[in-house]
Amino acid sequence: MPRLRGRLLGGATVSVLMLLSLSACGSSSSSSTSSSGKLAVVAAENFWGSIATQLGGDRVEVTSLITNPDTDPHDYEPTPGDGREIASARLVIVNGIGYDPWADKLLSANRASGRDVVKVGDLVGLKEGDNPHQWYSPETVEKVISQITAEYKKRRPADAAYFDQQHEKFESSGLAGYHAVIADIKAKYAGTAVGASESIFAPLAGPLGLRLVTPESFLDAISEGNDPTAADKATVDQQIASKAIKVFVFNSQNSTPDVQRLVNAAKANGIAVTTVTETLTPKGATFQAWQTAQLRALERALATATGK
C-alpha cells in the first residue's frame, strides 16, 4: 500500500534493486517440485501461507516470506533469500492491492516458465487504493481457499482427490471455530457501534454485523502512514469522549503515538479495547487459531461493554 511504497523509494531502494539482480539469476526451471518432490509454493505473507500449507498437506512444501510477528509488512524489505525462493517456486501467492509491491518486483525479475501466481487482489477484483487487508474478509478467504485448491489440482491432477479431501477437512474442521465465533458475534452484537485505529478491521466489521463508525478517511490515513485531517481527528476524539463506541479495535503492529493516544483515551473513558495484528501471532500459529483467538477477545470485549 502507499505507506510501504513510499518507504521503499527511500533507503530501501538500493537493497531492492540488489535483490532484483540476485533473483534474476535464480532458477527458471519449469520443474513443479521442490528438492523433496513436493510442489514448491511460496506465499509472500504467512496468513496466506498457513492456508496454503493446510490445503496442500503432505503434497506441497510452502515457504512464507514474512513470518516474524514483530514485522510490519508495510515496512518489509525482502532479502536475497526471498528472491531465490520466488525464483524457484512453481506457485506464488501474493496479496496485491498495493500491499506487497516488493513481491511483484521479485516476480518480474525472474519470469520463470511454468510458474503460476495467485494474486488475491485480482481474484476479488480489487486494485491499489482499495482496502488490502483481505485476509480479514471471510468471503475473500473462502475465494482464496477455492483458488489455491484449484491451482493444486491443476499442477498435480493425479492428486486431485487428495486436494479435494484437504479442502473439505479444512472447511469442516479447521475453520469450524472461526466460522462459529463470527456467527456468534453477529447473533449477539449486530448493530453495536465500534471504532478502529485503521482499515485492517473494516473487512471484518461488516460480516460480524458491527457498525464501524470511525470515518473511513481516518482509517485509510492511519493505515497508509498519512496524517488524518483535523476534522477526522476531532470526530474520533469526540466518539471516544462521548462513548459513542462500545469497543475500540487497534492494530498493535501499527501503534503510532497518535494511535496509542486514542487507545489510552478509550481506556480512560471506560471503552473496551482489543487488538488485532497483520501477521500470524504467535509465530507458528495457524490462520484459524490466530483469527479465532482475536475474534474471541473481541467477543469478550463486546460482552464487557454491552453486558450481553
VOBA-1610 file (N, C-alpha, C; in pm, whole numbers, padded with zeros to 5 digits, always signed):
BEGIN
Met+00084-00117+00000Met+00000+00000+00000Met+00088+00123+00000Pro+00031+00244-00008Pro+00113+00361-00026Pro+00220+00380+00081Arg+00190+00344+00206Arg+00291+00361+00310Arg+00416+00282+00278Leu+00400+00157+00237Leu+00514+00073+00203Leu+00585+00126+00080Arg+00510+00165-00021Arg+00574+00209-00144Arg+00659+00333-00119Gly+00609+00425-00039Gly+00684+00546-00010Gly+00814+00517+00059Arg+00816+00421+00151Arg+00937+00392+00223Arg+01036+00318+00136Leu+00986+00235+00047Leu+01078+00163-00041Leu+01149+00258-00136Leu+01087+00368-00167Leu+01151+00464-00255Leu+01261+00542-00184Gly+01273+00519-00052Gly+01378+00584+00025Gly+01496+00493+00040Gly+01536+00465+00169Gly+01659+00393+00196Gly+01660+00251+00148Ala+01542+00192+00123Ala+01539+00051+00082Ala+01561+00032-00067Thr+01566+00142-00144Thr+01572+00129-00289Thr+01693+00049-00334Val+01810+00077-00278Val+01931+00008-00320Val+01921-00141-00293Ser+01869-00175-00171Ser+01861-00317-00138Ser+01762-00389-00227Val+01651-00323-00264Val+01554-00387-00352Val+01614-00411-00490Leu+01686-00311-00542Leu+01747-00328-00672Leu+01849-00441-00669Met+01921-00453-00558Met+02017-00561-00545Met+01946-00696-00548Leu+01832-00701-00480Leu+01756-00827-00476Leu+01704-00864-00614Leu+01661-00763-00688Leu+01611-00792-00822Leu+01722-00852-00907Ser+01841-00801-00891Ser+01955-00854-00965Ser+01984-00997-00925Leu+01979-01022-00792Leu+02007-01156-00743Leu+01901-01255-00789Ser+01773-01211-00780Ser+01666-01305-00815Ser+01666-01334-00964Ala+01715-01241-01044Ala+01720-01264-01188Ala+01815-01378-01222Cys+01906-01407-01130Cys+02000-01517-01151Cys+01944-01650-01103Gly+01820-01646-01047Gly+01764-01768-00991Gly+01723-01866-01097Ser+01669-01977-01049Ser+01629-02084-01139Ser+01509-02044-01223Ser+01510-02080-01348Ser+01392-02061-01434Ser+01340-02195-01483Ser+01374-02298-01407Ser+01332-02433-01443Ser+01181-02445-01438Ser+01126-02526-01524Ser+00980-02546-01524Ser+00941-02665-01437Ser+01036-02720-01362Ser+01005-02831-01272Ser+00900-02788-01172Ser+00805-02876-01140Ser+00697-02840-01049Ser+00724-02887-00907Thr+00842-02940-00879Thr+00868-02997-00748Thr+00985-02930-00680Ser+00983-02936-00545Ser+01097-02894-00467Ser+01194-03010-00459Ser+01303-02992-00385Ser+01401-03100-00371Ser+01342-03221-00301Ser+01232-03200-00227Ser+01166-03310-00156Ser+01067-03384-00245Gly+01047-03336-00367Gly+00950-03396-00456Gly+00811-03339-00441Lys+00794-03244-00349Lys+00665-03181-00328Lys+00652-03056-00414Leu+00528-03013-00436Leu+00503-02891-00511Leu+00559-02772-00433Ala+00646-02694-00496Ala+00711-02581-00430Ala+00621-02457-00438Val+00579-02408-00321Val+00487-02295-00312Val+00550-02187-00223Val+00536-02063-00264Val+00582-01951-00182Val+00465-01856-00161Ala+00446-01815-00035Ala+00346-01714-00001Ala+00420-01591+00051Ala+00385-01475+00000Ala+00452-01354+00046Ala+00428-01331+00194Glu+00306-01361+00241Glu+00271-01341+00382Glu+00224-01472+00445Asn+00252-01488+00573Asn+00223-01617+00636Asn+00076-01644+00663Phe-00010-01542+00656Phe-00152-01573+00674Phe-00203-01652+00553Trp-00159-01616+00433Trp-00195-01696+00315Trp-00113-01825+00313Gly+00010-01821+00361Gly+00093-01940+00364Gly+00037-02048+00454Ser-00021-02010+00567Ser-00081-02108+00657Ser-00196-02181+00590Ile-00279-02106+00520Ile-00391-02168+00449Ile-00340-02261+00340Ala-00240-02215+00264Ala-00184-02298+00156Ala-00123-02426+00209Thr-00059-02418+00324Thr+00003-02536+00386Thr-00102-02640+00422Gln-00210-02595+00483Gln-00313-02688+00527Gln-00390-02749+00411Leu-00408-02672+00305Leu-00477-02725+00188Leu-00389-02824+00111Gly-00258-02804+00118Gly-00167-02890+00042Gly-00126-03017+00112Gly-00136-03017+00245Gly-00098-03137+00319Gly+00044-03182+00290Asp+00061-03312+00272Asp+00197-03365+00253Asp+00240-03367+00107Arg+00159-03302+00020Arg+00194-03299-00122Arg+00259-03167-00165Val+00265-03071-00073Val+00324-02941-00108Val+00426-02901-00002Glu+00512-02810-00041Glu+00609-02750+00051Glu+00595-02599+00040Val+00540-02539+00145Val+00508-02396+00142Val+00612-02317+00222Thr+00663-02213+00161Thr+00753-02120+00229Thr+00685-01984+00236Ser+00669-01931+00357Ser+00616-01796+00375Ser+00733-01701+00397Leu+00731-01588+00330Leu+00843-01495+00338Leu+00835-01405+00461Ile+00718-01359+00497Ile+00702-01279+00620Ile+00644-01371+00727Thr+00723-01396+00832Thr+00682-01489+00937Thr+00699-01433+01078Asn+00776-01329+01093Asn+00805-01274+01226Asn+00688-01189+01274Pro+00627-01221+01390Pro+00514-01141+01439Pro+00550-00995+01465Asp+00679-00967+01482Asp+00721-00829+01508Asp+00743-00750+01380Thr+00727-00815+01266Thr+00748-00748+01138Thr+00621-00677+01092Asp+00635-00550+01060Asp+00525-00477+00998Asp+00540-00494+00847Pro+00449-00565+00782Pro+00462-00589+00638Pro+00473-00462+00555His+00420-00352+00607His+00430-00225+00534His+00576-00180+00520Asp+00659-00220+00616Asp+00799-00176+00618Asp+00893-00285+00568Tyr+00840-00396+00520Tyr+00924-00512+00491Tyr+01022-00486+00377Glu+01146-00526+00399Glu+01249-00521+00296Glu+01290-00665+00263Pro+01266-00713+00143Pro+01297-00851+00108Pro+01447-00879+00112Thr+01479-01005+00135Thr+01617-01049+00143Thr+01656-01121+00014Pro+01786-01144-00007Pro+01827-01224-00123Pro+01762-01362-00123Gly+01745-01419-00003Gly+01679-01549+00006Gly+01537-01547-00043Asp+01466-01437-00018Asp+01329-01422-00069Asp+01329-01427-00221Gly+01426-01359-00282Gly+01434-01360-00428Gly+01456-01499-00482Arg+01542-01577-00415Arg+01570-01714-00461Arg+01447-01803-00443Glu+01375-01785-00332Glu+01255-01867-00309Glu+01151-01843-00418Ile+01126-01718-00449Ile+01027-01685-00551Ile+01072-01733-00688Ala+01203-01723-00714Ala+01254-01764-00845Ala+01236-01912-00870Ser+01239-01993-00764Ser+01231-02139-00781Ser+01091-02195-00755Ala+00997-02111-00710Ala+00863-02160-00678Ala+00783-02190-00804Arg+00696-02286-00795Arg+00604-02317-00906Arg+00468-02250-00886Leu+00437-02213-00761Leu+00315-02138-00733Leu+00351-02032-00630Val+00316-01908-00659Val+00342-01798-00568Val+00209-01732-00533Ile+00191-01704-00404Ile+00068-01642-00356Ile+00104-01506-00297Val+00050-01401-00355Val+00077-01266-00306Val-00055-01197-00279Asn-00051-01096-00194Asn-00174-01026-00158Asn-00218-00928-00267Gly-00121-00851-00318Gly-00156-00749-00416Gly-00225-00630-00351Ile-00299-00553-00429Ile-00373-00434-00384Ile-00276-00330-00326Gly-00151-00331-00373Gly-00053-00235-00325Gly+00011-00271-00193Tyr-00022-00389-00139Tyr+00027-00427-00006Tyr+00169-00480-00008Asp+00204-00556-00111Asp+00337-00619-00117Asp+00401-00598-00254Pro+00423-00472-00293Pro+00480-00446-00425Pro+00620-00504-00442Trp+00689-00527-00333Trp+00822-00589-00341Trp+00813-00730-00401Ala+00703-00799-00374Ala+00685-00934-00430Ala+00666-00926-00581Asp+00592-00826-00627Asp+00576-00807-00771Asp+00710-00781-00839Lys+00796-00704-00772Lys+00928-00675-00829Lys+01011-00802-00841Leu+01005-00887-00739Leu+01082-01010-00743Leu+01027-01105-00850Leu+00896-01109-00866Leu+00836-01192-00971Leu+00876-01142-01110Ser+00876-01011-01127Ser+00910-00954-01257Ser+01057-00977-01292Ala+01140-00985-01189Ala+01283-01002-01212Ala+01318-01141-01262Asn+01231-01238-01239Asn+01256-01374-01286Asn+01126-01431-01339Arg+01106-01420-01467Arg+00982-01468-01529Arg+00996-01615-01563Ala+00999-01698-01460Ala+01019-01841-01479Ala+00902-01902-01556Ser+00934-01987-01650Ser+00829-02056-01725Ser+00762-02159-01635Gly+00634-02177-01654Gly+00562-02279-01579Gly+00525-02240-01438Arg+00543-02114-01401Arg+00507-02070-01267Arg+00372-02000-01270Asp+00287-02030-01173Asp+00158-01964-01160Asp+00161-01870-01040Val+00081-01766-01046Val+00072-01669-00938Val-00074-01649-00901Val-00105-01662-00774Val-00236-01625-00721Val-00220-01488-00656Lys-00282-01387-00715Lys-00280-01253-00658Lys-00420-01225-00604Val-00428-01213-00472Val-00558-01205-00406Val-00639-01086-00458Gly-00575-00972-00475Gly-00647-00855-00524Gly-00714-00879-00657Asp-00642-00942-00750Asp-00701-00972-00880Asp-00816-01071-00867Leu-00800-01166-00777Leu-00902-01268-00757Leu-01036-01208-00714Val-01030-01104-00632Val-01154-01045-00580Val-01186-00910-00644Gly-01111-00874-00749Gly-01142-00754-00824Gly-01112-00623-00755Leu-01005-00623-00674Leu-00965-00500-00606Leu-00834-00449-00665Lys-00815-00319-00655Lys-00696-00255-00712Lys-00625-00174-00604Glu-00505-00130-00636Glu-00430-00046-00542Glu-00513+00076-00507Gly-00520+00104-00379Gly-00606+00212-00329Gly-00727+00158-00257Asp-00767+00033-00291Asp-00873-00035-00215Asp-00813-00093-00088Asn-00899-00139+00000Asn-00852-00195+00127Asn-00778-00327+00101Pro-00648-00333+00133Pro-00571-00454+00100Pro-00584-00566+00203His-00643-00538+00318His-00642-00634+00429His-00749-00742+00411Gln-00740-00814+00300Gln-00848-00904+00264Gln-00846-01037+00338Trp-00743-01067+00411Trp-00743-01187+00496Trp-00834-01167+00617Tyr-00882-01044+00635Tyr-00983-01017+00738Tyr-01125-01022+00682Ser-01138-01057+00556Ser-01270-01074+00494Ser-01300-01223+00481Pro-01396-01275+00556Pro-01429-01418+00544Pro-01465-01459+00401Glu-01531-01370+00329Glu-01569-01402+00191Glu-01445-01418+00103Thr-01350-01327+00117Thr-01227-01336+00039Thr-01148-01461+00076Val-01142-01490+00204Val-01070-01610+00250Val-01126-01734+00180Glu-01257-01743+00168Glu-01317-01858+00101Glu-01278-01863-00047Lys-01273-01748-00112Lys-01234-01745-00253Lys-01089-01787-00271Val-01003-01745-00179Val-00863-01783-00187Val-00846-01933-00165Ile-00920-01987-00070Ile-00915-02131-00044Ile-00951-02209-00170Ser-01058-02169-00235Ser-01101-02239-00356Ser-00998-02225-00468Gln-00939-02106-00480Gln-00843-02083-00587Gln-00714-02162-00565Ile-00667-02167-00442Ile-00545-02244-00413Ile-00569-02392-00441Thr-00684-02441-00400Thr-00716-02582-00426Thr-00718-02609-00576Ala-00778-02519-00651Ala-00783-02535-00797Ala-00643-02535-00857Glu-00555-02450-00807Glu-00417-02445-00856Glu-00343-02575-00825Tyr-00364-02628-00706Tyr-00300-02755-00670Tyr-00346-02867-00763Lys-00475-02871-00788Lys-00529-02977-00874Lys-00481-02963-01017Lys-00464-02840-01062Lys-00412-02817-01196Lys-00266-02863-01206Arg-00191-02836-01104Arg-00050-02873-01102Arg-00029-03023-01085Arg-00111-03083-01001Arg-00098-03225-00969Arg-00232-03296-00990Pro-00275-03314-01114Pro-00407-03374-01139Pro-00421-03514-01079Ala-00311-03587-01068Ala-00320-03721-01010Ala-00357-03715-00862Asp-00335-03600-00799Asp-00365-03584-00656Asp-00493-03503-00634Ala-00574-03489-00737Ala-00694-03405-00727Ala-00786-03449-00613Ala-00808-03578-00601Ala-00896-03628-00495Ala-00840-03595-00357Tyr-00709-03606-00344Tyr-00644-03575-00217Tyr-00665-03427-00182Phe-00647-03339-00279Phe-00663-03196-00253Phe-00809-03161-00222Asp-00902-03231-00285Asp-01044-03212-00250Asp-01068-03251-00105Gln-01007-03359-00062Gln-01021-03404+00078Gln-00962-03302+00174Gln-00844-03248+00138Gln-00781-03147+00224Gln-00869-03023+00234His-00928-02986+00122His-01018-02870+00118His-01137-02894+00212Glu-01199-03009+00199Glu-01316-03041+00281Glu-01279-03045+00430Lys-01165-03104+00461Lys-01122-03113+00601Lys-01096-02974+00659Phe-01033-02889+00580Phe-01004-02754+00627Phe-01133-02676+00653Glu-01229-02691+00563Glu-01355-02619+00579Glu-01437-02672+00698Ser-01446-02802+00708Ser-01536-02862+00807Ser-01475-02870+00946Ser-01344-02879+00953Ser-01277-02893+01082Ser-01190-02772+01114Gly-01095-02741+01026Gly-01001-02633+01054Gly-01068-02500+01078Leu-01166-02464+00995Leu-01230-02333+01005Leu-01360-02334+01086Ala-01393-02447+01147Ala-01520-02457+01218Ala-01532-02354+01330Gly-01430-02343+01412Gly-01434-02248+01523Gly-01436-02104+01475Tyr-01363-02077+01370Tyr-01357-01943+01310Tyr-01495-01900+01264His-01563-01985+01189His-01697-01951+01141His-01798-01943+01256Ala-01780-02028+01356Ala-01874-02030+01468Ala-01870-01901+01548Val-01750-01850+01576Val-01742-01729+01656Val-01787-01607+01576Ile-01765-01607+01445Ile-01818-01498+01362Ile-01971-01496+01370Ala-02032-01613+01356Ala-02178-01622+01363Ala-02229-01583+01502Asp-02155-01621+01606Asp-02197-01591+01743Asp-02193-01440+01770Ile-02087-01375+01727Ile-02077-01230+01746Ile-02189-01158+01671Lys-02215-01201+01548Lys-02320-01137+01470Lys-02456-01155+01536Ala-02481-01274+01589Ala-02610-01301+01651Ala-02632-01218+01778Lys-02525-01197+01854Lys-02538-01129+01983Lys-02523-00978+01975Tyr-02437-00932+01884Tyr-02396-00791+01892Tyr-02419-00711+01764Ala-02499-00763+01673Ala-02527-00691+01548Ala-02577-00550+01578Gly-02520-00453+01508Gly-02561-00314+01524Gly-02482-00237+01628Thr-02397-00305+01703Thr-02317-00238+01805Thr-02214-00146+01739Ala-02203-00025+01789Ala-02109+00073+01734Ala-01969+00047+01789Val-01873+00040+01700Val-01733+00018+01739Val-01645+00117+01663Gly-01525+00136+01715Gly-01426+00219+01647Gly-01302+00138+01618Ala-01217+00188+01531Ala-01094+00118+01496Ala-00984+00219+01465Ser-00861+00172+01480Ser-00747+00261+01457Ser-00711+00273+01311Glu-00747+00174+01231Glu-00712+00177+01088Glu-00799+00079+01011Ser-00777+00071+00880Ser-00868-00001+00791Ser-00857-00152+00798Ile-00760-00205+00870Ile-00744-00351+00876Ile-00871-00420+00926Phe-00944-00355+01014Phe-01062-00418+01074Phe-01187-00405+00987Ala-01185-00315+00891Ala-01305-00286+00812Ala-01361-00408+00738Pro-01279-00494+00676Pro-01338-00608+00604Pro-01408-00709+00694Leu-01378-00704+00823Leu-01438-00799+00917Leu-01560-00742+00988Ala-01564-00611+01004Ala-01673-00549+01080Ala-01809-00582+01019Gly-01821-00571+00887Gly-01949-00600+00821Gly-01997-00741+00844Pro-01914-00843+00815Pro-01956-00982+00838Pro-01992-01010+00984Leu-01936-00933+01077Leu-01969-00951+01218Leu-02098-00877+01256Gly-02149-00796+01165Gly-02269-00720+01194Gly-02244-00596+01278Leu-02119-00560+01298Leu-02086-00445+01382Leu-02090-00317+01300Arg-02121-00208+01365Arg-02131-00078+01299Arg-02002-00001+01324Leu-01913-00001+01225Leu-01785+00067+01237Leu-01807+00215+01205Val-01798+00301+01307Val-01835+00441+01290Val-01714+00533+01270Thr-01594+00484+01287Thr-01476+00566+01261Thr-01476+00608+01113Pro-01451+00735+01084Pro-01451+00779+00943Pro-01357+00695+00857Glu-01404+00654+00741Glu-01322+00572+00653Glu-01193+00643+00614Ser-01201+00774+00596Ser-01082+00851+00560Ser-00978+00850+00671Phe-01022+00844+00795Phe-00929+00833+00908Phe-00862+00696+00908Leu-00943+00592+00890Leu-00890+00456+00887Leu-00785+00440+00778Asp-00815+00493+00660Asp-00723+00482+00546Asp-00595+00560+00572Ala-00606+00678+00628Ala-00488+00761+00652Ala-00391+00692+00747Ile-00441+00640+00858Ile-00354+00571+00954Ile-00292+00448+00889Ser-00372+00373+00815Ser-00323+00251+00751Ser-00212+00282+00651Glu-00223+00395+00583Glu-00128+00431+00478Glu-00011+00514+00530Gly-00009+00539+00661Gly+00101+00615+00719Gly+00090+00763+00696Asn-00032+00811+00671Asn-00055+00953+00650Asn-00120+01016+00772Asp-00117+01148+00778Asp-00177+01219+00890Asp-00324+01244+00862Pro-00415+01198+00949Pro-00558+01224+00926Pro-00587+01374+00930Thr-00697+01412+00871Thr-00736+01552+00875Thr-00775+01593+01017Ala-00769+01721+01042Ala-00807+01772+01173Ala-00954+01738+01203Ala-01038+01744+01100Ala-01180+01713+01120Ala-01199+01567+01159Asp-01126+01477+01093Asp-01138+01335+01126Asp-01086+01308+01267Lys-00976+01371+01303Lys-00923+01354+01439Lys-01024+01400+01542Ala-01086+01513+01516Ala-01185+01566+01609Ala-01305+01471+01622Thr-01345+01413+01508Thr-01458+01318+01511Thr-01425+01197+01595Val-01307+01139+01575Val-01268+01020+01651Val-01254+01053+01799Asp-01193+01166+01829Asp-01180+01207+01969Asp-01317+01222+02034Gln-01412+01281+01961Gln-01546+01301+02015Gln-01618+01168+02035Gln-01601+01076+01942Gln-01664+00944+01957Gln-01616+00873+02083Ile-01489+00890+02114Ile-01434+00828+02234Ile-01479+00903+02359Ala-01471+01035+02356Ala-01507+01115+02472Ala-01654+01100+02510Ser-01740+01087+02409Ser-01884+01074+02435Ser-01929+00929+02451Lys-01835+00837+02441Lys-01864+00694+02449Lys-01964+00651+02342Ala-01948+00707+02223Ala-02034+00670+02110Ala-01999+00533+02055Ile-01886+00479+02097Ile-01846+00344+02058Ile-01836+00257+02182Lys-01862+00128+02164Lys-01855+00033+02276Lys-01717-00030+02288Val-01651-00050+02173Val-01521-00116+02170Val-01432-00042+02070Phe-01303-00034+02103Phe-01206+00023+02012Phe-01108-00087+01973Val-01092-00109+01841Val-01005-00214+01789Val-00882-00149+01729Phe-00763-00192+01774Phe-00644-00131+01714Phe-00542-00235+01673Asn-00470-00200+01567Asn-00366-00287+01513Asn-00238-00263+01592Ser-00198-00360+01672Ser-00081-00342+01758Ser+00049-00339+01679Gln+00046-00378+01551Gln+00166-00369+01468Gln+00176-00234+01397Asn+00083-00146+01426Asn+00089-00011+01372Asn+00046+00086+01481Ser+00115+00076+01594Ser+00078+00157+01710Ser+00161+00285+01713Thr+00120+00381+01633Thr+00188+00510+01629Thr+00153+00589+01756Pro+00226+00698+01784Pro+00189+00780+01901Pro+00044+00827+01897Asp-00006+00865+01779Asp-00145+00908+01769Asp-00241+00795+01802Val-00210+00675+01752Val-00295+00560+01781Val-00290+00527+01930Gln-00172+00529+01988Gln-00160+00498+02130Gln-00236+00600+02215Arg-00238+00724+02170Arg-00315+00826+02241Arg-00463+00791+02241Leu-00513+00740+02128Leu-00653+00701+02120Leu-00681+00580+02208Val-00590+00486+02210Val-00606+00369+02295Val-00614+00411+02442Asn-00524+00499+02482Asn-00523+00546+02620Asn-00652+00622+02654Ala-00699+00703+02558Ala-00822+00779+02581Ala-00942+00686+02594Ala-00945+00583+02510Ala-01056+00486+02517Ala-01058+00418+02654Lys-00943+00373+02698Lys-00936+00306+02828Lys-00976+00401+02940Ala-00930+00525+02932Ala-00962+00624+03035Ala-01112+00652+03041Asn-01180+00635+02927Asn-01324+00660+02922Asn-01407+00533+02943Gly-01341+00426+02982Gly-01413+00302+03009Gly-01458+00226+02888Ile-01396+00254+02772Ile-01429+00183+02648Ile-01338+00061+02636Ala-01397-00053+02612Ala-01318-00176+02599Ala-01227-00167+02478Val-01104-00213+02492Val-01006-00211+02385Val-00960-00353+02355Thr-00951-00386+02226Thr-00900-00516+02186Thr-00808-00496+02066Thr-00719-00591+02044Thr-00617-00573+01940Thr-00630-00676+01829Val-00576-00638+01713Val-00556-00730+01602Val-00413-00708+01552Thr-00364-00804+01474Thr-00231-00790+01414Thr-00241-00821+01265Glu-00139-00780+01191Glu-00139-00802+01046Glu-00090-00941+01008Thr-00005-01000+01091Thr+00051-01132+01061Thr+00025-01228+01175Leu+00048-01356+01150Leu+00016-01460+01248Leu+00086-01434+01382Thr+00008-01440+01488Thr+00058-01423+01623Thr-00009-01525+01713Pro+00071-01604+01791Pro+00216-01604+01796Pro+00276-01672+01672Lys+00407-01660+01658Lys+00474-01722+01545Lys+00445-01871+01543Gly+00410-01922+01427Gly+00380-02064+01414Gly+00233-02098+01429Ala+00151-01999+01467Ala+00006-02023+01478Ala-00053-02047+01340Thr-00162-02122+01336Thr-00234-02137+01211Thr-00322-02015+01186Phe-00365-01998+01063Phe-00454-01887+01031Phe-00577-01889+01121Gln-00639-02007+01135Gln-00765-02013+01208Gln-00746-01995+01359Ala-00635-02044+01414Ala-00609-02025+01557Ala-00588-01878+01588Trp-00512-01811+01502Trp-00485-01668+01518Trp-00613-01586+01508Gln-00688-01607+01401Gln-00810-01529+01382Gln-00915-01559+01489Thr-00929-01685+01525Thr-01029-01722+01625Thr-00995-01661+01761Ala-00867-01661+01798Ala-00827-01602+01925Ala-00859-01452+01928Gln-00834-01383+01817Gln-00865-01241+01810Gln-01016-01217+01817Leu-01090-01301+01748Leu-01235-01288+01749Leu-01294-01312+01887Arg-01240-01409+01957Arg-01289-01438+02093Arg-01254-01324+02188Ala-01137-01263+02169Ala-01102-01147+02251Ala-01198-01031+02222Leu-01233-01013+02095Leu-01331-00910+02059Leu-01467-00942+02122Glu-01505-01068+02117Glu-01633-01108+02174Glu-01637-01080+02325Arg-01527-01105+02395Arg-01521-01077+02538Arg-01532-00926+02562Ala-01466-00847+02477Ala-01473-00702+02492Ala-01615-00653+02470Leu-01683-00709+02371Leu-01824-00671+02346Leu-01914-00711+02461Ala-01889-00827+02516Ala-01970-00873+02631Ala-01952-00780+02750Thr-01828-00740+02775Thr-01800-00648+02885Thr-01868-00514+02861Ala-01862-00467+02738Ala-01914-00334+02705Ala-02066-00328+02703Thr-02129-00438+02664Thr-02275-00435+02648Thr-02351-00510+02757Gly-02279-00593+02831Gly-02344-00673+02934Gly-02421-00791+02880Lys-02401-00822+02751Lys-02472-00937+02689Lys-02389-01062+02700
//
